[in-house]
Amino acid sequence: MIYKKKNNLIYLSSILLTIFPVSLITGPFIPEIIIFFLNIIFLLSNNSIKKILKYCNFLIYVLFIFNILIIISSILSLNIIFSLKNSFFFFRYIIFVMSVCWIYEKNPKIINYIFYSFSFSFFILFLFLLPELIFNYNILLGEKIGLIKDSLGNETGHAFSRFKNSSLFGDEWIMGSYISRFFCFYIGIYFILESQFKKKVNKIFFFSIFTALFCVFFSGERLSFFFIIIAIFMLILLLKIFLKVKYILLISILLFFSILFTFTKQKERLIYQTSKQILSTSTYLYSPDHESHIMTAYSIFKYNKFFGVGPKNFIYECKNKKYLNNNLSCSNHPHNFLFQLLSETGLFGLLIPFGIFLIICMKLINNFFTNSLNAFHSQWKFF
């Protein structure tokens, strides 16, 4: 009976984890509910410290330390309650990672379902993007996009969003962010499955990759577009495949983007606006908004070097005359998250994420040189 209950819990957890990638499109509420239930099931199924510690590795311990540091930062801040709401419950994401490891151990086939779930997510975003591109109409919002309307509802002109498309994300311009953040993860899953179901997975994978690239391009999100470009080149360099295959992949992707760049609006947004913003603002670091944010964040950091002003408190502290730089000082654009993290959590809070980033970079560089040397040696052996 107990064994049957455990199987039911694993089955339920597998279903919840499978729908998690798709649920992220709906907003934060459903994903948070899924995380909550997965964490509860994991803790109930592993109802002892010894069992739970089995799923703890070095990274998990480091993340728990980071959680403690940002809680301390919140307690030392001026807006304690507001800051603690965001920092205290960070541990739910750590337990979520552990619960995913537990599900995979009990049900290794879950990786197949996650692969199909992400494939479906990319496809459904692509499907709902088409009406925006063809008719300039967002189905979710039920209206035309990129238009400024007056108080009477009359269309008076085009808004900045005329360069962007959101598909199922509605009035949130994060479609490109969603895809680019999971792109490498999705490719990693593919290479795990590729040896098992080669023909079936290959067809789904290559179709999903091109729909993902298509969606990111037409999202108009420049950072997401550049993220995915960098990811593609890194993957081509790091993959242990024949040089001929790498050239074919590279040429195919370049040809794909060459065709996409025939669309004037996207070319204006991704190329002309970016180059104009960089080249025409020689007195600024990229743009006035970015520089103002950086200067304000650095001013806050100077007065709060070790623990910062507390998570999520930048938006309050930037208004303080002591840190105020100009009327753009409170720009908390997500492009500037590194400096915002520095100002909110100080050196201690920045140290762990930045350290993890450096370790990943070192491993990637090491893998690149190892693969290159192995390829070089194999070629010499052939001759």
One Martini backbone bead per residue (centre of mass of N, CA, C, O) as a GRO file, in nm:
protein
  383
    1MET     BB    1   0.059   0.062  -0.022
    2ILE     BB    2   0.301   0.254   0.008
    3TYR     BB    3   0.414   0.205  -0.276
    4LYS     BB    4   0.164   0.316  -0.425
    5LYS     BB    5   0.178   0.603  -0.312
    6LYS     BB    6   0.456   0.669  -0.426
    7ASN     BB    7   0.379   0.631  -0.722
    8ASN     BB    8   0.161   0.852  -0.725
    9LEU     BB    9   0.355   1.087  -0.652
   10ILE     BB   10   0.542   1.054  -0.896
   11TYR     BB   11   0.324   1.088  -1.109
   12LEU     BB   12   0.232   1.372  -1.021
   13SER     BB   13   0.510   1.509  -1.041
   14SER     BB   14   0.551   1.452  -1.344
   15ILE     BB   15   0.313   1.620  -1.442
   16LEU     BB   16   0.394   1.893  -1.319
   17LEU     BB   17   0.675   1.909  -1.461
   18THR     BB   18   0.571   1.893  -1.755
   19ILE     BB   19   0.387   2.168  -1.731
   20PHE     BB   20   0.585   2.392  -1.643
   21PRO     BB   21   0.691   2.526  -1.910
   22VAL     BB   22   0.402   2.616  -2.001
   23SER     BB   23   0.317   2.779  -1.740
   24LEU     BB   24   0.514   3.025  -1.782
   25ILE     BB   25   0.324   3.171  -1.993
   26THR     BB   26   0.083   3.252  -1.779
   27GLY     BB   27   0.269   3.314  -1.537
   28PRO     BB   28   0.341   3.301  -1.187
   29PHE     BB   29   0.115   3.136  -1.045
   30ILE     BB   30   0.128   2.839  -1.152
   31PRO     BB   31   0.432   2.784  -1.102
   32GLU     BB   32   0.411   2.829  -0.792
   33ILE     BB   33   0.217   2.596  -0.740
   34ILE     BB   34   0.398   2.372  -0.850
   35ILE     BB   35   0.638   2.418  -0.664
   36PHE     BB   36   0.489   2.372  -0.400
   37PHE     BB   37   0.395   2.074  -0.453
   38LEU     BB   38   0.674   1.953  -0.516
   39ASN     BB   39   0.799   2.020  -0.240
   40ILE     BB   40   0.598   1.867  -0.063
   41ILE     BB   41   0.636   1.587  -0.190
   42PHE     BB   42   0.938   1.566  -0.138
   43LEU     BB   43   0.929   1.596   0.178
   44LEU     BB   44   0.729   1.359   0.229
   45SER     BB   45   0.908   1.135   0.078
   46ASN     BB   46   1.162   1.279   0.252
   47ASN     BB   47   1.126   1.232   0.601
   48SER     BB   48   1.449   1.300   0.619
   49ILE     BB   49   1.759   1.424   0.639
   50LYS     BB   50   1.909   1.197   0.493
   51LYS     BB   51   1.734   1.198   0.231
   52ILE     BB   52   1.771   1.497   0.155
   53LEU     BB   53   2.093   1.503   0.146
   54LYS     BB   54   2.115   1.327  -0.113
   55TYR     BB   55   2.027   1.606  -0.291
   56CYS     BB   56   2.299   1.732  -0.199
   57ASN     BB   57   2.529   1.964  -0.316
   58PHE     BB   58   2.742   2.211  -0.359
   59LEU     BB   59   2.535   2.407  -0.492
   60ILE     BB   60   2.315   2.387  -0.276
   61TYR     BB   61   2.485   2.499  -0.042
   62VAL     BB   62   2.549   2.772  -0.176
   63LEU     BB   63   2.249   2.864  -0.203
   64PHE     BB   64   2.193   2.866   0.102
   65ILE     BB   65   2.401   3.081   0.168
   66PHE     BB   66   2.274   3.297  -0.011
   67ASN     BB   67   2.006   3.307   0.141
   68ILE     BB   68   2.126   3.404   0.409
   69LEU     BB   69   2.254   3.668   0.301
   70ILE     BB   70   1.982   3.802   0.199
   71ILE     BB   71   1.846   3.801   0.474
   72ILE     BB   72   2.047   3.982   0.617
   73SER     BB   73   2.009   4.218   0.421
   74SER     BB   74   1.707   4.262   0.495
   75ILE     BB   75   1.741   4.311   0.805
   76LEU     BB   76   1.943   4.569   0.749
   77SER     BB   77   1.722   4.716   0.633
   78LEU     BB   78   1.461   4.956   0.607
   79ASN     BB   79   1.274   4.733   0.436
   80ILE     BB   80   1.220   4.448   0.574
   81ILE     BB   81   0.952   4.318   0.486
   82PHE     BB   82   0.972   4.361   0.180
   83SER     BB   83   1.247   4.210   0.149
   84LEU     BB   84   1.171   3.933   0.287
   85LYS     BB   85   0.958   3.839   0.079
   86ASN     BB   86   1.200   3.777  -0.134
   87SER     BB   87   1.434   3.622   0.040
   88PHE     BB   88   1.319   3.395   0.228
   89PHE     BB   89   1.174   3.219  -0.027
   90PHE     BB   90   1.418   3.117  -0.203
   91PHE     BB   91   1.431   2.811  -0.109
   92ARG     BB   92   1.215   2.696  -0.308
   93TYR     BB   93   1.416   2.667  -0.552
   94ILE     BB   94   1.606   2.464  -0.422
   95ILE     BB   95   1.398   2.242  -0.368
   96PHE     BB   96   1.312   2.216  -0.661
   97VAL     BB   97   1.577   2.099  -0.763
   98MET     BB   98   1.564   1.848  -0.579
   99SER     BB   99   1.290   1.742  -0.689
  100VAL     BB  100   1.391   1.693  -0.977
  101CYS     BB  101   1.604   1.482  -0.900
  102TRP     BB  102   1.402   1.284  -0.774
  103ILE     BB  103   1.225   1.235  -1.022
  104TYR     BB  104   1.453   1.133  -1.210
  105GLU     BB  105   1.528   0.888  -1.036
  106LYS     BB  106   1.230   0.757  -1.043
  107ASN     BB  107   1.183   0.906  -1.352
  108PRO     BB  108   1.370   0.917  -1.636
  109LYS     BB  109   1.134   0.991  -1.851
  110ILE     BB  110   1.092   1.296  -1.786
  111ILE     BB  111   1.285   1.414  -2.003
  112ASN     BB  112   1.098   1.363  -2.241
  113TYR     BB  113   0.858   1.542  -2.146
  114ILE     BB  114   1.018   1.807  -2.130
  115PHE     BB  115   1.095   1.820  -2.424
  116TYR     BB  116   0.798   1.829  -2.532
  117SER     BB  117   0.712   2.078  -2.372
  118PHE     BB  118   0.910   2.280  -2.503
  119SER     BB  119   0.825   2.227  -2.794
  120PHE     BB  120   0.534   2.320  -2.752
  121SER     BB  121   0.595   2.607  -2.655
  122PHE     BB  122   0.735   2.706  -2.914
  123PHE     BB  123   0.498   2.643  -3.106
  124ILE     BB  124   0.269   2.813  -2.969
  125LEU     BB  125   0.416   3.083  -2.998
  126PHE     BB  126   0.440   3.073  -3.304
  127LEU     BB  127   0.135   3.052  -3.370
  128PHE     BB  128   0.058   3.333  -3.210
  129LEU     BB  129   0.254   3.517  -3.384
  130LEU     BB  130   0.141   3.529  -3.676
  131PRO     BB  131  -0.095   3.742  -3.642
  132GLU     BB  132   0.103   3.974  -3.575
  133LEU     BB  133   0.260   3.970  -3.849
  134ILE     BB  134   0.010   3.980  -4.048
  135PHE     BB  135  -0.224   4.168  -3.861
  136ASN     BB  136  -0.139   4.311  -3.594
  137TYR     BB  137  -0.261   4.073  -3.388
  138ASN     BB  138  -0.358   3.998  -3.054
  139ILE     BB  139  -0.531   3.739  -2.924
  140LEU     BB  140  -0.512   3.778  -2.616
  141LEU     BB  141  -0.592   4.094  -2.624
  142GLY     BB  142  -0.786   4.168  -2.874
  143GLU     BB  143  -0.566   4.350  -3.042
  144LYS     BB  144  -0.386   4.583  -3.159
  145ILE     BB  145  -0.049   4.658  -3.202
  146GLY     BB  146   0.155   4.941  -3.156
  147LEU     BB  147  -0.066   5.156  -3.043
  148ILE     BB  148  -0.179   5.481  -3.004
  149LYS     BB  149  -0.425   5.610  -2.775
  150ASP     BB  150  -0.673   5.798  -2.697
  151SER     BB  151  -0.941   5.874  -2.488
  152LEU     BB  152  -1.141   5.767  -2.738
  153GLY     BB  153  -0.967   5.527  -2.901
  154ASN     BB  154  -0.788   5.658  -3.103
  155GLU     BB  155  -0.558   5.636  -3.348
  156THR     BB  156  -0.227   5.819  -3.339
  157GLY     BB  157  -0.001   5.583  -3.339
  158HIS     BB  158   0.313   5.457  -3.282
  159ALA     BB  159   0.476   5.257  -3.079
  160PHE     BB  160   0.756   5.105  -2.964
  161SER     BB  161   0.610   4.811  -2.999
  162ARG     BB  162   0.634   4.780  -3.316
  163PHE     BB  163   0.904   4.591  -3.275
  164LYS     BB  164   0.715   4.402  -3.108
  165ASN     BB  165   0.646   4.066  -2.976
  166SER     BB  166   0.436   3.828  -2.756
  167SER     BB  167   0.198   3.659  -2.795
  168LEU     BB  168   0.109   3.489  -2.497
  169PHE     BB  169   0.224   3.749  -2.319
  170GLY     BB  170   0.104   4.001  -2.431
  171ASP     BB  171   0.199   4.291  -2.242
  172GLU     BB  172   0.461   4.114  -2.235
  173TRP     BB  173   0.815   4.143  -2.331
  174ILE     BB  174   0.919   3.790  -2.291
  175MET     BB  175   0.959   3.575  -2.514
  176GLY     BB  176   1.269   3.587  -2.562
  177SER     BB  177   1.354   3.530  -2.269
  178TYR     BB  178   1.228   3.253  -2.237
  179ILE     BB  179   1.384   3.110  -2.469
  180SER     BB  180   1.685   3.192  -2.413
  181ARG     BB  181   1.699   3.063  -2.119
  182PHE     BB  182   1.617   2.754  -2.243
  183PHE     BB  183   1.792   2.673  -2.487
  184CYS     BB  184   2.037   2.510  -2.367
  185PHE     BB  185   1.866   2.313  -2.207
  186TYR     BB  186   1.721   2.188  -2.451
  187ILE     BB  187   1.977   2.087  -2.596
  188GLY     BB  188   2.073   1.904  -2.367
  189ILE     BB  189   1.832   1.710  -2.379
  190TYR     BB  190   1.869   1.618  -2.669
  191PHE     BB  191   2.154   1.474  -2.624
  192ILE     BB  192   2.031   1.259  -2.437
  193LEU     BB  193   1.804   1.149  -2.653
  194GLU     BB  194   1.932   1.102  -2.937
  195SER     BB  195   2.037   0.799  -2.891
  196GLN     BB  196   1.740   0.676  -2.852
  197PHE     BB  197   1.555   0.884  -3.067
  198LYS     BB  198   1.665   0.997  -3.336
  199LYS     BB  199   1.443   1.055  -3.556
  200LYS     BB  200   1.215   1.178  -3.384
  201VAL     BB  201   1.382   1.400  -3.231
  202ASN     BB  202   1.510   1.550  -3.471
  203LYS     BB  203   1.253   1.670  -3.593
  204ILE     BB  204   1.159   1.827  -3.346
  205PHE     BB  205   1.416   1.986  -3.286
  206PHE     BB  206   1.457   2.148  -3.557
  207PHE     BB  207   1.182   2.281  -3.550
  208SER     BB  208   1.212   2.417  -3.267
  209ILE     BB  209   1.462   2.588  -3.324
  210PHE     BB  210   1.334   2.762  -3.554
  211THR     BB  211   1.096   2.869  -3.385
  212ALA     BB  212   1.270   3.000  -3.166
  213LEU     BB  213   1.433   3.193  -3.347
  214PHE     BB  214   1.188   3.334  -3.468
  215CYS     BB  215   1.070   3.445  -3.199
  216VAL     BB  216   1.315   3.607  -3.103
  217PHE     BB  217   1.341   3.793  -3.344
  218PHE     BB  218   1.023   3.901  -3.323
  219SER     BB  219   1.037   4.018  -3.028
  220GLY     BB  220   1.275   4.255  -3.014
  221GLU     BB  221   1.491   4.135  -2.817
  222ARG     BB  222   1.814   4.201  -2.804
  223LEU     BB  223   1.937   4.033  -2.575
  224SER     BB  224   1.810   3.761  -2.660
  225PHE     BB  225   1.934   3.753  -2.941
  226PHE     BB  226   2.236   3.761  -2.845
  227PHE     BB  227   2.222   3.513  -2.666
  228ILE     BB  228   2.148   3.306  -2.894
  229ILE     BB  229   2.395   3.356  -3.069
  230ILE     BB  230   2.609   3.280  -2.862
  231ALA     BB  231   2.500   2.995  -2.804
  232ILE     BB  232   2.540   2.881  -3.088
  233PHE     BB  233   2.849   2.925  -3.113
  234MET     BB  234   2.926   2.763  -2.860
  235LEU     BB  235   2.799   2.493  -2.946
  236ILE     BB  236   2.962   2.456  -3.206
  237LEU     BB  237   3.241   2.455  -3.060
  238LEU     BB  238   3.169   2.221  -2.830
  239LEU     BB  239   3.092   2.012  -3.015
  240LYS     BB  240   3.124   1.654  -3.091
  241ILE     BB  241   3.173   1.716  -3.414
  242PHE     BB  242   3.205   1.747  -3.723
  243LEU     BB  243   3.322   2.000  -3.915
  244LYS     BB  244   3.111   1.977  -4.142
  245VAL     BB  245   2.861   2.004  -3.955
  246LYS     BB  246   2.930   2.283  -3.843
  247TYR     BB  247   2.916   2.432  -4.116
  248ILE     BB  248   2.622   2.363  -4.179
  249LEU     BB  249   2.498   2.493  -3.930
  250LEU     BB  250   2.609   2.778  -3.971
  251ILE     BB  251   2.494   2.831  -4.256
  252SER     BB  252   2.194   2.781  -4.189
  253ILE     BB  253   2.168   3.009  -3.975
  254LEU     BB  254   2.265   3.246  -4.152
  255LEU     BB  255   2.045   3.209  -4.366
  256PHE     BB  256   1.802   3.242  -4.182
  257PHE     BB  257   1.874   3.538  -4.087
  258SER     BB  258   1.892   3.666  -4.369
  259ILE     BB  259   1.590   3.635  -4.424
  260LEU     BB  260   1.480   3.786  -4.171
  261PHE     BB  261   1.636   4.068  -4.248
  262THR     BB  262   1.407   4.160  -4.458
  263PHE     BB  263   1.277   4.280  -4.214
  264THR     BB  264   1.260   4.606  -4.133
  265LYS     BB  265   1.182   4.638  -3.831
  266GLN     BB  266   1.394   4.436  -3.714
  267LYS     BB  267   1.643   4.570  -3.836
  268GLU     BB  268   1.604   4.841  -3.694
  269ARG     BB  269   1.614   4.731  -3.402
  270LEU     BB  270   1.878   4.533  -3.403
  271ILE     BB  271   2.073   4.732  -3.569
  272TYR     BB  272   2.023   5.045  -3.592
  273GLN     BB  273   1.953   5.113  -3.296
  274THR     BB  274   2.202   4.991  -3.164
  275SER     BB  275   2.424   5.147  -3.321
  276LYS     BB  276   2.314   5.429  -3.255
  277GLN     BB  277   2.327   5.404  -2.944
  278ILE     BB  278   2.636   5.355  -2.932
  279LEU     BB  279   2.761   5.581  -3.136
  280SER     BB  280   2.581   5.847  -3.041
  281THR     BB  281   2.683   5.784  -2.719
  282SER     BB  282   2.993   5.858  -2.636
  283THR     BB  283   2.938   5.977  -2.330
  284TYR     BB  284   2.818   5.692  -2.291
  285LEU     BB  285   2.725   5.380  -2.143
  286TYR     BB  286   2.539   5.315  -2.420
  287SER     BB  287   2.328   5.481  -2.212
  288PRO     BB  288   2.168   5.693  -2.003
  289ASP     BB  289   2.012   5.478  -1.841
  290HIS     BB  290   2.247   5.288  -1.774
  291GLU     BB  291   2.436   5.497  -1.641
  292SER     BB  292   2.246   5.595  -1.417
  293HIS     BB  293   2.214   5.323  -1.280
  294ILE     BB  294   2.511   5.265  -1.221
  295MET     BB  295   2.573   5.521  -1.051
  296THR     BB  296   2.360   5.466  -0.834
  297ALA     BB  297   2.446   5.180  -0.752
  298TYR     BB  298   2.734   5.268  -0.667
  299SER     BB  299   2.649   5.467  -0.447
  300ILE     BB  300   2.505   5.258  -0.271
  301PHE     BB  301   2.749   5.068  -0.236
  302LYS     BB  302   2.949   5.266  -0.088
  303TYR     BB  303   2.743   5.265   0.175
  304ASN     BB  304   2.690   4.924   0.114
  305LYS     BB  305   2.920   4.692   0.071
  306PHE     BB  306   2.830   4.402   0.202
  307PHE     BB  307   2.475   4.405   0.208
  308GLY     BB  308   2.340   4.642   0.129
  309VAL     BB  309   1.979   4.743   0.102
  310GLY     BB  310   1.827   4.511  -0.012
  311PRO     BB  311   1.608   4.330  -0.157
  312LYS     BB  312   1.417   4.544  -0.370
  313ASN     BB  313   1.539   4.849  -0.268
  314PHE     BB  314   1.626   5.029  -0.506
  315ILE     BB  315   1.351   5.181  -0.571
  316TYR     BB  316   1.388   5.348  -0.299
  317GLU     BB  317   1.695   5.445  -0.280
  318CYS     BB  318   1.716   5.610  -0.554
  319LYS     BB  319   1.552   5.866  -0.417
  320ASN     BB  320   1.784   5.938  -0.264
  321LYS     BB  321   1.985   6.215  -0.249
  322LYS     BB  322   2.256   6.061  -0.195
  323TYR     BB  323   2.215   5.886  -0.489
  324LEU     BB  324   2.123   6.085  -0.681
  325ASN     BB  325   2.175   6.170  -1.026
  326ASN     BB  326   1.890   6.162  -1.186
  327ASN     BB  327   1.584   6.105  -1.355
  328LEU     BB  328   1.723   5.797  -1.424
  329SER     BB  329   1.808   5.643  -1.155
  330CYS     BB  330   1.533   5.439  -1.142
  331SER     BB  331   1.636   5.248  -1.353
  332ASN     BB  332   1.529   4.886  -1.360
  333HIS     BB  333   1.658   4.734  -1.580
  334PRO     BB  334   1.740   4.401  -1.652
  335HIS     BB  335   2.024   4.468  -1.780
  336ASN     BB  336   2.115   4.578  -1.466
  337PHE     BB  337   2.134   4.340  -1.248
  338LEU     BB  338   2.428   4.347  -1.142
  339PHE     BB  339   2.412   4.635  -1.007
  340GLN     BB  340   2.162   4.578  -0.841
  341LEU     BB  341   2.286   4.348  -0.674
  342LEU     BB  342   2.514   4.515  -0.551
  343SER     BB  343   2.326   4.727  -0.405
  344GLU     BB  344   2.137   4.507  -0.247
  345THR     BB  345   2.387   4.277  -0.147
  346GLY     BB  346   2.664   4.325  -0.216
  347LEU     BB  347   2.948   4.144  -0.201
  348PHE     BB  348   2.823   3.884  -0.081
  349GLY     BB  349   2.589   3.855  -0.293
  350LEU     BB  350   2.775   3.858  -0.555
  351LEU     BB  351   2.990   3.632  -0.519
  352ILE     BB  352   2.826   3.372  -0.591
  353PRO     BB  353   2.714   3.426  -0.878
  354PHE     BB  354   2.993   3.508  -0.996
  355GLY     BB  355   3.138   3.242  -0.924
  356ILE     BB  356   2.957   3.054  -1.093
  357PHE     BB  357   3.014   3.194  -1.362
  358LEU     BB  358   3.323   3.139  -1.365
  359ILE     BB  359   3.311   2.831  -1.353
  360ILE     BB  360   3.155   2.793  -1.616
  361CYS     BB  361   3.362   2.935  -1.799
  362MET     BB  362   3.600   2.746  -1.734
  363LYS     BB  363   3.464   2.485  -1.834
  364LEU     BB  364   3.417   2.578  -2.126
  365ILE     BB  365   3.713   2.634  -2.196
  366ASN     BB  366   3.817   2.352  -2.129
  367ASN     BB  367   3.633   2.199  -2.332
  368PHE     BB  368   3.732   2.341  -2.585
  369PHE     BB  369   4.036   2.257  -2.566
  370THR     BB  370   3.991   1.954  -2.542
  371ASN     BB  371   3.838   1.917  -2.813
  372SER     BB  372   4.058   2.041  -2.994
  373LEU     BB  373   4.287   1.844  -2.921
  374ASN     BB  374   4.139   1.583  -2.999
  375ALA     BB  375   4.094   1.661  -3.295
  376PHE     BB  376   4.392   1.702  -3.366
  377HIS     BB  377   4.492   1.413  -3.295
  378SER     BB  378   4.294   1.254  -3.481
  379GLN     BB  379   4.404   1.377  -3.747
  380TRP     BB  380   4.699   1.278  -3.718
  381LYS     BB  381   4.627   0.975  -3.704
  382PHE     BB  382   4.499   0.961  -3.984
  383PHE     BB  383   4.780   1.054  -4.128
   0.00000   0.00000   0.00000
